[in-house]
Amino acid sequence: MRRYLILAPGQFADDAKTAHGVIRYGSDETVAVVDPALAGKTVREVLPHLPCSAPIVSSVAAGLQYGPTSLLIGTAPIGGKLPAHWRAEVIAALRAGLEVVSGLHDMLADDPEFAAAAFEHNAPIWDVRKPPDVPLFSGAVYGVKQPTLLAVGNDCSVGKMTVVLELARAAADRGRRAEFVPTGQTGIMIAGWGVSIDRVIADFAPGATEQLVLEAAARNPEYIFVEGQGSINHPAYAPVTLALLFGAAPDALLLVADVKRTAIGGFNTPVLPYRELISLYETLCATVKPARVAGLALNTYGLPDDRARYEIERARNETALPADDIVRFGAHALYDAIAPQLHRRRPLAEPPA
């Protein structure tokens, strides 16, 4: 079990989804957070929805008094680069003998300065996004017996991981076991296994996804819930979405949508209306292994309750599908609505012999 000191200077409150996910769903303890702008407060004072009362401190040096074993890089910036002004704090952690856990695209263990400090102070570096060797897609996933649900989105960073984790909890509350399949760096930190698909060479990304589903199936759950990535019309990240769509061979899809988005983040590409986006996902699946969208999980964060309920009702009317914000209103109603739709579907091709 790790005791995390989380590094997120100037970003913890608003732009640290890795930190937030690990605090909310991980089994490892967070003992302190480094963010000078919020020093003196606690996590719960800044973000009341997070179940953590750890102090927020000004530096790694100030956080050492709380007995951390690991420094977690708490953000996932576009491009995955370590901010230059964070380097001194990472060095301070390594010199204190802390493990450094990073989900960045930058491989910290390959940085000469970090590697030297890690060696000198016997401090390991875990680059979560570094992929293992994976095979090409084989079609073996078509033989999986458990129904597989894949979260898909109307953009990146809309809550696909959160939704899948909450639905897995709701399944457990109903006496059913759903295996969470992590496909991104934060999910891997929470579950302790997985592959960050956005780091895998394109030709091998469906194969990596297939291997994750096969591993989940070997654990004998009743359902397999796969964390989604990106969006199918995202100009930068659509290839990762497509790899998951074909590699996971899902039997059902769940559309996760931020109701406030009008354009793909960082681009002027329009966010597609629900029915158009559902049709696009289902049409792509129909060319390989048919899967239908079973419902919508809406992200209404920042809206008042009455507006959130309006958006949920609008989605239901527009799509004729179950819809809810499971973070705001709980996951059980949506789980109960989609669970009857989770059953195995046949691919267009038979599983290989």
Secondary structure, DSSP 8 states (H G I E B T S, - for coil): --EEEEE-TTTTTTS-HHHHHHHHH-SSEEEEEE-GGGTTSBHHHH-TTS----BEESSHHHHGGG--SEEEE----TT----GGGHHHHHHHHHTT-EEEE-SSS-GGGSHHHHHHHHHTT--EEETT---------SGGGG--S-EEEEEESSSSSSHHHHHHHHHHHHHHTT--EEEE--SHHHHHHHS----GGGS-GGGHHHHHHHHHHHHHHT--SEEEE---S-TT-TTTHHHHHHHHHHS--SEEEEEEETT-SB-TTS--B---HHHHHHHHHHHHHTTS--EEEEEEEE-TTS-HHHHHHHHHHHHHHHSS-EE-HHHH-SHHHHHHHGGG------SS----
